Amino acid sequence: MFLLMIIFLNSAAVLGPYAEFSFDDKVYKSAPIKEGELLHHTFYFTNTGELPLVISNYEVACACTKVAYPKTPVAPGSRDSIVVDFDSEGKMGWQYRKIQLFANTKKSPEVIEFRVRVD
């Protein structure tokens, strides 16, 4: 009986309502830029889930990349954006950056990325 109760509670948590990212594009491929230039890109998304979407944090491997995200909940059905700024100072060649977004979604972290060649 106890085992059945645990299975039921875990199933309810998985099947319950949640927020969900639906990005227009999750990968941005930029035209080449010159070393020292700033790459600025906006990722647009819609919350296609049933609960307000709350982004709590992000992670990226390089301090050269800054991310601005909504600090207030994004209502179900609403659109918003995440802005990424990449400083290419001291960088050369192909640069790949994955941004992990931590939110109250079923699939967390959500990953978006950009790719750019720095000449």
Rosetta constraint file for C-alpha pairs under 8 A:
AtomPair CA 1 CA 5 HARMONIC 6.32 0.50
AtomPair CA 2 CA 6 HARMONIC 6.42 0.50
AtomPair CA 3 CA 7 HARMONIC 6.29 0.50
AtomPair CA 4 CA 8 HARMONIC 6.13 0.50
AtomPair CA 5 CA 9 HARMONIC 6.21 0.50
AtomPair CA 6 CA 10 HARMONIC 6.16 0.50
AtomPair CA 7 CA 11 HARMONIC 6.11 0.50
AtomPair CA 8 CA 12 HARMONIC 6.14 0.50
AtomPair CA 9 CA 13 HARMONIC 6.30 0.50
AtomPair CA 10 CA 14 HARMONIC 6.39 0.50
AtomPair CA 11 CA 15 HARMONIC 6.05 0.50
AtomPair CA 12 CA 16 HARMONIC 5.65 0.50
AtomPair CA 14 CA 106 HARMONIC 7.79 0.50
AtomPair CA 17 CA 49 HARMONIC 7.34 0.50
AtomPair CA 17 CA 50 HARMONIC 5.61 0.50
AtomPair CA 17 CA 51 HARMONIC 6.49 0.50
AtomPair CA 18 CA 49 HARMONIC 5.65 0.50
AtomPair CA 18 CA 50 HARMONIC 5.56 0.50
AtomPair CA 18 CA 51 HARMONIC 5.22 0.50
AtomPair CA 18 CA 104 HARMONIC 6.97 0.50
AtomPair CA 18 CA 105 HARMONIC 5.82 0.50
AtomPair CA 18 CA 106 HARMONIC 6.38 0.50
AtomPair CA 19 CA 47 HARMONIC 6.41 0.50
AtomPair CA 19 CA 48 HARMONIC 6.84 0.50
AtomPair CA 19 CA 49 HARMONIC 4.04 0.50
AtomPair CA 19 CA 50 HARMONIC 5.64 0.50
AtomPair CA 19 CA 51 HARMONIC 4.78 0.50
AtomPair CA 19 CA 52 HARMONIC 5.92 0.50
AtomPair CA 19 CA 53 HARMONIC 4.96 0.50
AtomPair CA 19 CA 54 HARMONIC 8.00 0.50
AtomPair CA 19 CA 76 HARMONIC 7.29 0.50
AtomPair CA 19 CA 104 HARMONIC 6.17 0.50
AtomPair CA 19 CA 105 HARMONIC 4.90 0.50
AtomPair CA 19 CA 106 HARMONIC 7.21 0.50
AtomPair CA 20 CA 47 HARMONIC 5.32 0.50
AtomPair CA 20 CA 48 HARMONIC 5.26 0.50
AtomPair CA 20 CA 49 HARMONIC 4.43 0.50
AtomPair CA 20 CA 50 HARMONIC 7.84 0.50
AtomPair CA 20 CA 53 HARMONIC 6.89 0.50
AtomPair CA 20 CA 105 HARMONIC 5.31 0.50
AtomPair CA 20 CA 106 HARMONIC 7.03 0.50
AtomPair CA 20 CA 107 HARMONIC 7.95 0.50
AtomPair CA 21 CA 45 HARMONIC 6.29 0.50
AtomPair CA 21 CA 46 HARMONIC 6.05 0.50
AtomPair CA 21 CA 47 HARMONIC 5.15 0.50
AtomPair CA 21 CA 48 HARMONIC 6.35 0.50
AtomPair CA 21 CA 49 HARMONIC 7.49 0.50
AtomPair CA 21 CA 53 HARMONIC 7.93 0.50
AtomPair CA 21 CA 105 HARMONIC 7.50 0.50
AtomPair CA 21 CA 110 HARMONIC 7.85 0.50
AtomPair CA 22 CA 45 HARMONIC 5.30 0.50
AtomPair CA 22 CA 46 HARMONIC 5.17 0.50
AtomPair CA 22 CA 47 HARMONIC 6.23 0.50
AtomPair CA 22 CA 48 HARMONIC 6.27 0.50
AtomPair CA 23 CA 43 HARMONIC 7.14 0.50
AtomPair CA 23 CA 44 HARMONIC 5.87 0.50
AtomPair CA 23 CA 45 HARMONIC 4.13 0.50
AtomPair CA 23 CA 46 HARMONIC 6.49 0.50
AtomPair CA 24 CA 43 HARMONIC 7.33 0.50
AtomPair CA 24 CA 44 HARMONIC 5.84 0.50
AtomPair CA 24 CA 45 HARMONIC 5.91 0.50
AtomPair CA 25 CA 43 HARMONIC 6.91 0.50
AtomPair CA 25 CA 44 HARMONIC 7.51 0.50
AtomPair CA 26 CA 43 HARMONIC 7.32 0.50
AtomPair CA 26 CA 111 HARMONIC 7.43 0.50
AtomPair CA 26 CA 112 HARMONIC 4.77 0.50
AtomPair CA 26 CA 113 HARMONIC 6.36 0.50
AtomPair CA 27 CA 112 HARMONIC 5.93 0.50
AtomPair CA 27 CA 113 HARMONIC 4.88 0.50
AtomPair CA 27 CA 114 HARMONIC 5.51 0.50
AtomPair CA 27 CA 115 HARMONIC 7.73 0.50
AtomPair CA 28 CA 113 HARMONIC 6.32 0.50
AtomPair CA 28 CA 114 HARMONIC 4.49 0.50
AtomPair CA 28 CA 115 HARMONIC 6.28 0.50
AtomPair CA 29 CA 114 HARMONIC 5.77 0.50
AtomPair CA 29 CA 115 HARMONIC 4.89 0.50
AtomPair CA 29 CA 116 HARMONIC 6.19 0.50
AtomPair CA 30 CA 114 HARMONIC 7.29 0.50
AtomPair CA 30 CA 115 HARMONIC 6.12 0.50
AtomPair CA 30 CA 116 HARMONIC 5.07 0.50
AtomPair CA 30 CA 117 HARMONIC 7.73 0.50
AtomPair CA 31 CA 116 HARMONIC 6.55 0.50
AtomPair CA 31 CA 117 HARMONIC 7.34 0.50
AtomPair CA 32 CA 116 HARMONIC 5.90 0.50
AtomPair CA 32 CA 117 HARMONIC 4.80 0.50
AtomPair CA 32 CA 118 HARMONIC 5.82 0.50
AtomPair CA 32 CA 119 HARMONIC 6.90 0.50
AtomPair CA 33 CA 37 HARMONIC 6.52 0.50
AtomPair CA 33 CA 39 HARMONIC 7.77 0.50
AtomPair CA 33 CA 116 HARMONIC 7.34 0.50
AtomPair CA 33 CA 117 HARMONIC 6.46 0.50
AtomPair CA 33 CA 118 HARMONIC 5.10 0.50
AtomPair CA 33 CA 119 HARMONIC 6.19 0.50
AtomPair CA 34 CA 88 HARMONIC 7.76 0.50
AtomPair CA 34 CA 118 HARMONIC 5.45 0.50
AtomPair CA 34 CA 119 HARMONIC 4.90 0.50
AtomPair CA 35 CA 88 HARMONIC 5.39 0.50
AtomPair CA 35 CA 89 HARMONIC 5.65 0.50
AtomPair CA 35 CA 90 HARMONIC 6.65 0.50
AtomPair CA 35 CA 91 HARMONIC 6.18 0.50
AtomPair CA 35 CA 92 HARMONIC 6.58 0.50
AtomPair CA 35 CA 118 HARMONIC 5.57 0.50
AtomPair CA 35 CA 119 HARMONIC 5.80 0.50
AtomPair CA 36 CA 87 HARMONIC 6.76 0.50
AtomPair CA 36 CA 88 HARMONIC 4.90 0.50
AtomPair CA 36 CA 89 HARMONIC 3.99 0.50
AtomPair CA 36 CA 90 HARMONIC 6.87 0.50
AtomPair CA 36 CA 91 HARMONIC 7.79 0.50
AtomPair CA 37 CA 87 HARMONIC 6.47 0.50
AtomPair CA 37 CA 88 HARMONIC 5.66 0.50
AtomPair CA 37 CA 89 HARMONIC 6.89 0.50
AtomPair CA 38 CA 85 HARMONIC 6.73 0.50
AtomPair CA 38 CA 86 HARMONIC 5.67 0.50
AtomPair CA 38 CA 87 HARMONIC 4.78 0.50
AtomPair CA 38 CA 88 HARMONIC 6.12 0.50
AtomPair CA 39 CA 84 HARMONIC 7.94 0.50
AtomPair CA 39 CA 85 HARMONIC 5.61 0.50
AtomPair CA 39 CA 86 HARMONIC 4.96 0.50
AtomPair CA 39 CA 87 HARMONIC 6.54 0.50
AtomPair CA 39 CA 88 HARMONIC 7.54 0.50
AtomPair CA 40 CA 83 HARMONIC 7.30 0.50
AtomPair CA 40 CA 84 HARMONIC 5.83 0.50
AtomPair CA 40 CA 85 HARMONIC 4.63 0.50
AtomPair CA 40 CA 86 HARMONIC 6.55 0.50
AtomPair CA 41 CA 83 HARMONIC 5.83 0.50
AtomPair CA 41 CA 84 HARMONIC 5.32 0.50
AtomPair CA 41 CA 85 HARMONIC 6.63 0.50
AtomPair CA 42 CA 81 HARMONIC 6.39 0.50
AtomPair CA 42 CA 82 HARMONIC 5.69 0.50
AtomPair CA 42 CA 83 HARMONIC 4.43 0.50
AtomPair CA 42 CA 84 HARMONIC 6.26 0.50
AtomPair CA 43 CA 81 HARMONIC 5.48 0.50
AtomPair CA 43 CA 82 HARMONIC 5.13 0.50
AtomPair CA 43 CA 83 HARMONIC 6.27 0.50
AtomPair CA 43 CA 84 HARMONIC 7.85 0.50
AtomPair CA 44 CA 79 HARMONIC 7.12 0.50
AtomPair CA 44 CA 80 HARMONIC 5.92 0.50
AtomPair CA 44 CA 81 HARMONIC 4.36 0.50
AtomPair CA 44 CA 82 HARMONIC 6.51 0.50
AtomPair CA 45 CA 79 HARMONIC 5.59 0.50
AtomPair CA 45 CA 80 HARMONIC 5.66 0.50
AtomPair CA 45 CA 81 HARMONIC 5.88 0.50
AtomPair CA 46 CA 76 HARMONIC 7.93 0.50
AtomPair CA 46 CA 77 HARMONIC 6.22 0.50
AtomPair CA 46 CA 78 HARMONIC 5.57 0.50
AtomPair CA 46 CA 79 HARMONIC 4.24 0.50
AtomPair CA 46 CA 80 HARMONIC 6.42 0.50
AtomPair CA 47 CA 52 HARMONIC 7.54 0.50
AtomPair CA 47 CA 53 HARMONIC 6.43 0.50
AtomPair CA 47 CA 74 HARMONIC 6.72 0.50
AtomPair CA 47 CA 75 HARMONIC 6.79 0.50
AtomPair CA 47 CA 76 HARMONIC 5.15 0.50
AtomPair CA 47 CA 77 HARMONIC 5.31 0.50
AtomPair CA 47 CA 78 HARMONIC 5.77 0.50
AtomPair CA 47 CA 79 HARMONIC 6.53 0.50
AtomPair CA 48 CA 76 HARMONIC 5.96 0.50
AtomPair CA 48 CA 77 HARMONIC 5.56 0.50
AtomPair CA 48 CA 78 HARMONIC 8.00 0.50
AtomPair CA 49 CA 53 HARMONIC 7.78 0.50
AtomPair CA 49 CA 76 HARMONIC 5.79 0.50
AtomPair CA 49 CA 77 HARMONIC 7.52 0.50
AtomPair CA 50 CA 76 HARMONIC 5.64 0.50
AtomPair CA 51 CA 75 HARMONIC 6.96 0.50
AtomPair CA 51 CA 76 HARMONIC 5.87 0.50
AtomPair CA 52 CA 73 HARMONIC 5.49 0.50
AtomPair CA 52 CA 74 HARMONIC 5.24 0.50
AtomPair CA 52 CA 75 HARMONIC 4.39 0.50
AtomPair CA 52 CA 76 HARMONIC 5.50 0.50
AtomPair CA 53 CA 73 HARMONIC 5.32 0.50
AtomPair CA 53 CA 74 HARMONIC 4.91 0.50
AtomPair CA 53 CA 75 HARMONIC 6.42 0.50
AtomPair CA 53 CA 76 HARMONIC 7.28 0.50
AtomPair CA 53 CA 103 HARMONIC 6.95 0.50
AtomPair CA 53 CA 104 HARMONIC 6.28 0.50
AtomPair CA 53 CA 105 HARMONIC 7.26 0.50
AtomPair CA 54 CA 71 HARMONIC 7.63 0.50
AtomPair CA 54 CA 72 HARMONIC 6.84 0.50
AtomPair CA 54 CA 73 HARMONIC 4.81 0.50
AtomPair CA 54 CA 74 HARMONIC 6.61 0.50
AtomPair CA 54 CA 103 HARMONIC 5.46 0.50
AtomPair CA 54 CA 104 HARMONIC 5.86 0.50
AtomPair CA 55 CA 69 HARMONIC 7.38 0.50
AtomPair CA 55 CA 70 HARMONIC 7.08 0.50
AtomPair CA 55 CA 71 HARMONIC 7.05 0.50
AtomPair CA 55 CA 73 HARMONIC 7.60 0.50
AtomPair CA 55 CA 101 HARMONIC 6.89 0.50
AtomPair CA 55 CA 102 HARMONIC 5.80 0.50
AtomPair CA 55 CA 103 HARMONIC 4.24 0.50
AtomPair CA 55 CA 104 HARMONIC 6.95 0.50
AtomPair CA 56 CA 71 HARMONIC 7.95 0.50
AtomPair CA 56 CA 101 HARMONIC 7.89 0.50
AtomPair CA 56 CA 102 HARMONIC 5.70 0.50
AtomPair CA 56 CA 103 HARMONIC 5.56 0.50
AtomPair CA 57 CA 101 HARMONIC 6.22 0.50
AtomPair CA 57 CA 102 HARMONIC 5.25 0.50
AtomPair CA 57 CA 103 HARMONIC 7.32 0.50
AtomPair CA 58 CA 67 HARMONIC 7.65 0.50
AtomPair CA 58 CA 99 HARMONIC 6.72 0.50
AtomPair CA 58 CA 100 HARMONIC 5.37 0.50
AtomPair CA 58 CA 101 HARMONIC 4.56 0.50
AtomPair CA 58 CA 102 HARMONIC 5.78 0.50
AtomPair CA 59 CA 99 HARMONIC 5.81 0.50
AtomPair CA 59 CA 100 HARMONIC 5.12 0.50
AtomPair CA 59 CA 101 HARMONIC 6.82 0.50
AtomPair CA 60 CA 65 HARMONIC 7.06 0.50
AtomPair CA 60 CA 97 HARMONIC 7.04 0.50
AtomPair CA 60 CA 98 HARMONIC 6.20 0.50
AtomPair CA 60 CA 99 HARMONIC 4.94 0.50
AtomPair CA 60 CA 100 HARMONIC 6.52 0.50
AtomPair CA 61 CA 97 HARMONIC 7.35 0.50
AtomPair CA 61 CA 98 HARMONIC 7.62 0.50
AtomPair CA 62 CA 97 HARMONIC 7.87 0.50
AtomPair CA 64 CA 86 HARMONIC 5.70 0.50
AtomPair CA 64 CA 87 HARMONIC 5.20 0.50
AtomPair CA 64 CA 88 HARMONIC 7.23 0.50
AtomPair CA 65 CA 84 HARMONIC 6.91 0.50
AtomPair CA 65 CA 85 HARMONIC 5.63 0.50
AtomPair CA 65 CA 86 HARMONIC 4.46 0.50
AtomPair CA 65 CA 87 HARMONIC 6.46 0.50
AtomPair CA 65 CA 97 HARMONIC 7.99 0.50
AtomPair CA 66 CA 84 HARMONIC 5.81 0.50
AtomPair CA 66 CA 85 HARMONIC 5.21 0.50
AtomPair CA 66 CA 86 HARMONIC 6.54 0.50
AtomPair CA 67 CA 82 HARMONIC 6.97 0.50
AtomPair CA 67 CA 83 HARMONIC 5.71 0.50
AtomPair CA 67 CA 84 HARMONIC 4.69 0.50
AtomPair CA 67 CA 85 HARMONIC 6.50 0.50
AtomPair CA 68 CA 82 HARMONIC 5.77 0.50
AtomPair CA 68 CA 83 HARMONIC 5.09 0.50
AtomPair CA 68 CA 84 HARMONIC 6.56 0.50
AtomPair CA 69 CA 81 HARMONIC 6.80 0.50
AtomPair CA 69 CA 82 HARMONIC 4.75 0.50
AtomPair CA 69 CA 83 HARMONIC 6.60 0.50
AtomPair CA 70 CA 74 HARMONIC 7.62 0.50
AtomPair CA 70 CA 80 HARMONIC 7.45 0.50
AtomPair CA 70 CA 81 HARMONIC 7.28 0.50
AtomPair CA 70 CA 82 HARMONIC 7.20 0.50
AtomPair CA 74 CA 78 HARMONIC 6.23 0.50
AtomPair CA 74 CA 79 HARMONIC 7.46 0.50
AtomPair CA 74 CA 80 HARMONIC 7.22 0.50
AtomPair CA 88 CA 92 HARMONIC 7.80 0.50
AtomPair CA 88 CA 118 HARMONIC 7.06 0.50
AtomPair CA 91 CA 95 HARMONIC 7.89 0.50
AtomPair CA 91 CA 118 HARMONIC 6.60 0.50
AtomPair CA 92 CA 117 HARMONIC 7.35 0.50
AtomPair CA 92 CA 118 HARMONIC 4.91 0.50
AtomPair CA 92 CA 119 HARMONIC 5.96 0.50
AtomPair CA 93 CA 117 HARMONIC 5.22 0.50
AtomPair CA 93 CA 118 HARMONIC 4.98 0.50
AtomPair CA 93 CA 119 HARMONIC 6.28 0.50
AtomPair CA 94 CA 115 HARMONIC 7.15 0.50
AtomPair CA 94 CA 116 HARMONIC 5.76 0.50
AtomPair CA 94 CA 117 HARMONIC 4.21 0.50
AtomPair CA 94 CA 118 HARMONIC 6.22 0.50
AtomPair CA 95 CA 115 HARMONIC 5.70 0.50
AtomPair CA 95 CA 116 HARMONIC 5.31 0.50
AtomPair CA 95 CA 117 HARMONIC 5.99 0.50
AtomPair CA 95 CA 118 HARMONIC 7.22 0.50
AtomPair CA 96 CA 113 HARMONIC 7.24 0.50
AtomPair CA 96 CA 114 HARMONIC 5.99 0.50
AtomPair CA 96 CA 115 HARMONIC 4.65 0.50
AtomPair CA 96 CA 116 HARMONIC 6.74 0.50
AtomPair CA 97 CA 113 HARMONIC 5.48 0.50
AtomPair CA 97 CA 114 HARMONIC 5.57 0.50
AtomPair CA 97 CA 115 HARMONIC 6.64 0.50
AtomPair CA 98 CA 111 HARMONIC 6.43 0.50
AtomPair CA 98 CA 112 HARMONIC 5.84 0.50
AtomPair CA 98 CA 113 HARMONIC 4.33 0.50
AtomPair CA 98 CA 114 HARMONIC 6.83 0.50
AtomPair CA 99 CA 111 HARMONIC 5.56 0.50
AtomPair CA 99 CA 112 HARMONIC 5.32 0.50
AtomPair CA 99 CA 113 HARMONIC 5.83 0.50
AtomPair CA 100 CA 109 HARMONIC 5.51 0.50
AtomPair CA 100 CA 110 HARMONIC 5.65 0.50
AtomPair CA 100 CA 111 HARMONIC 4.66 0.50
AtomPair CA 100 CA 112 HARMONIC 6.74 0.50
AtomPair CA 101 CA 108 HARMONIC 7.14 0.50
AtomPair CA 101 CA 109 HARMONIC 5.13 0.50
AtomPair CA 101 CA 110 HARMONIC 5.07 0.50
AtomPair CA 101 CA 111 HARMONIC 6.21 0.50
AtomPair CA 101 CA 112 HARMONIC 7.90 0.50
AtomPair CA 102 CA 108 HARMONIC 5.61 0.50
AtomPair CA 102 CA 109 HARMONIC 4.69 0.50
AtomPair CA 102 CA 110 HARMONIC 6.66 0.50
AtomPair CA 103 CA 108 HARMONIC 6.10 0.50
AtomPair CA 103 CA 109 HARMONIC 6.82 0.50
AtomPair CA 103 CA 110 HARMONIC 7.88 0.50
AtomPair CA 104 CA 108 HARMONIC 7.17 0.50
